Amino acid sequence: MRRFIVFLFVVLMTGIFYSPRLCAQSAQETTAEKLKQAADLYFSYQPEKALDAYIKISKETNDREAFLNAAFIAMEQNNPKLAVDISSAAYRLYPQDNEIAQTAAEAYLADGQYASAEILLSQITEPKGRAELLHINLARAQMGLGEKKLAKYNLRQATRGKVHTALSNYLLGLLYEEEKDFKAAAKHFKAASEYDHQFIEAKMHYANALEKTRNYNESYRQYKMISSSEKHNPVVQEALNRLRPKLTRTEKELTASKTKKDHTLVKVLTVPPGHKYPQEVKIGLGMRADGKPSTRTSVQFMPSHAFSATDDKGKEILRGKAKELWTVSLEKGHTYLVSPKGQKTAFQKSVTIRPVSHTPGEGHTIIVKQLMSGAGMTWSSLDDKEYRGKLQVVHNTRLNTLVPINIVTMDEYLQGVISSEMPTKFPMDALRAQAVLARTYALKHLGKHKAYGYDLCDTQNCQVYGGVSAESERANAAVESTTGETLSYGGKPIEGVFSANCGGITQSSKEAGWSDTPYLHPVSDYKDFDFDNIQPYHFKGLLQYYHDAYSRYDKNVSMAAFRWVRVVEEKELRDVIKRQKKDIGPIKAIIPLRRGKSGYVSRLLVKGTKGSVTLNKENVIRNNLSLGMLRSSYFIVQPSYENRQLKYFVFYGGGWGHGVGFDQTGAAGRAEAGQDYKTILHHYFPEAKFEEEVEK
C-alpha cells in the first residue's frame, strides 16, 4: 500500500512540471501535419528540435503519439527524468494504454525509480505473445529493489517466450551467478548463447561459470571461440593461459577442427549453349577477417589426380602423383616444394599446382590442410578444405608469408560461395537470386586484393568461399540455372551488397556511411507496417516485438538474426572504448545522434566521466559498443542501474549485417511466398537492370 501511495505521489508531482493543456487546433495545420514536421526534424538529424516540437504538440493537443515520440527521444538523449515527466503525463490521460504504460515504466527504470516502475508494470495486462518483455521489465525493477526471488520468478516466466529468450536467460544467469550457484548460472548463460551465438557477453559468463564448476575442457573451448573475435582481450587470454594446464583433452580435440582425407567426386562444370565460358578468378584462401593474408610458413595440399607444378614463369619444375601429401615450405626466406618423402625443389615467387583428370566428365580437386574458416567470428576454426581448379602458392616477401590462392572459373567460385553465404535449404529462387548477386559482386570487385596476388578473399570482407567443401547440389543448380546473369546500372555491374537479415527494412548506402548510390536506397520487408508515415517512437515497438515481415522467415535460420538483444556491462564497454579508441572513464550514456528513416543509427555519442567518443558509420558503431561486434546498427539502447550505479546497457536490435541492398533471409521469405528470383532482386534493387552474358 505504501508503494502505491508513493507511486501516486510521483505521478501527481510530475504534473507540476509537465502540465498538458488542450488548445484550439489550428485550422490550417492538423495534428498529423505537425507530427510529420516533427518527424522530419528527427530524421534530418535534429533530435533536440524534434523533442521540443513533440512536447509542444503534446501540450497543445494531448496527442498520444506526440507523448510517445517525446518520451522516446528524451530517453535517447539520456534524459530519463524528462521521459518520466512526459510519460507520466501521458499515463494520466491514457491509463488503459499499455504502450504508454510500458514507456513510462521503462523511463522509471532508466531513472532508477524501481518502486514506481514495479507498481506500474504490475498493473499492465499484456495480450498473449507480448507479455515476455513485461516480465523482464518487472524483473529488472525487482532486481533494482533487491527482490531477487520475485525477479527470478518473472524471468522464468519470460524464458517461456520466443522473442527475448536470450535476454531473460542472461538476466536469470546473472542472478544465479550472484548467488554462486554456478551450475544453474551455466545452464541459463548457455541457453542465451545458443539462441544467439553472437551474444559474446553471455558466452563469457558461460565460460566463467563452467570454470567455477571445474568443467575446464568446455570452459577452455568457449574462451577459445571468444578469442577469435576478441584476440586482444586480456581477460580472455588470461583465462586461456589459466585453463590450459588443467585440460584433459588436446586443443585439437576441443576445437573440433575438420580433417579431410578422401576427395569428392565432382562433375566438370558445363556451360549452356550460347553462353560464354566463365573467366578465371584468383581467390585468397584462409585469409584474415580484413581479407589480407594470414601469417604462415607452410601450406600442405593433396591433389586428387596426378599434377604438374610450374614456377612463376610457367616452367614445369616437377610432376607429382595423386593423393599424396605435399608441402610448400618457407625456410629462412627461401621457398621449396617438398615431396611426401622430404625431397625439396626450390622455386622463386610462386608455384602453381595443376592436377589433370583424364576421365571424361570427372573433375579434379585439391585438399588444402588447416585453413582458417570464419575469421573473426565466434565459430572460427582451422579446417581442411577441398577446392576445384588450380592451387597457387605465392611467396609474399614484404610480409614474409606464403599466400595460398585457388584459381577457378567464375561459376566454380560461385558454387563454393552460395552454400557458404546462404542456407542451401532456402527456397530455390532465393538461391538463384543469391547466385546472380554473388556473380555481380565478384565482377564488380575483381582485383580488390590484387596487391597480395589474388582478386578476392574467402572471408566476409569479400564473399565467404568454402570451395567444394561448401558445395551442394541445390546451390550448384542455382549457379548453373543463372549462368552469365548479372545486375547492372549505367552499363556497369552494380554494387551487389547483401546482408544476412535487414531486420525488416534496408538502409541506404549513404546512411551506412558509404557513398550515395542511386540504387541502394531503403526498401521495406515488413508486411504490416507503413514506413511512409514512420514516427521515431515506432522503432521501440518494431525492435522490442515481432512484426510480420519477409525477413522474419524462420526455416533453417536463427531468429536471432531478425531480432536480437545484447546486454553490455558498463565496465566491458569502458574497456572496449579504452582499448579501441581512448580512455573516457566510466561510461555515463550512449546517445544516438543520427537515426535514418530505416531506423539504423549512423552516428552515436558515448559519454564518459573523463571525455566522450563519437562513432560514425555503421561498422564503426557495431565494432565499438560490445565484445566482438553488434549484429547491426539497427537498435535502441536502454541503461540499467543498480543502487543508483549504471550497471549495464540493454540493446534491442534487428537484423544481421550492414542492412544495405539485398536481404538474404527476406529473399527466402519472398521466395516462400511465390516470388521468382528476378522479382526478388527487383524489389531490393528497383533501379538495376538484368544482363545476360552470351556468345556473340
PyMOL commands that set and color helices and strands:
alter all, ss='L'
color gray80, all
select helices_A, chain A and resi 2-17+31-43+47-61+64-76+80-93+98-110+114-122+131-145+148-158+165-178+182-195+200-212+216-227+234-246+251-255+410-421+428-445+450-452+467-470+473-480+531-533+538-544+550-552+559-561+570-580+618-623+664-672+677-684
alter helices_A, ss='H'
color red, helices_A
select strands_A, chain A and resi 280-284+298-303+307-311+316-320+326-331+334-338+344-347+350-355+366-373+381-387+390-396+401-409+456-457+485-489+492-493+498-499+563-569+587-595+601-608+612-616+635-642+645-654+662-663+689-692
alter strands_A, ss='S'
color yellow, strands_A
deselect
rebuild
show_as cartoon
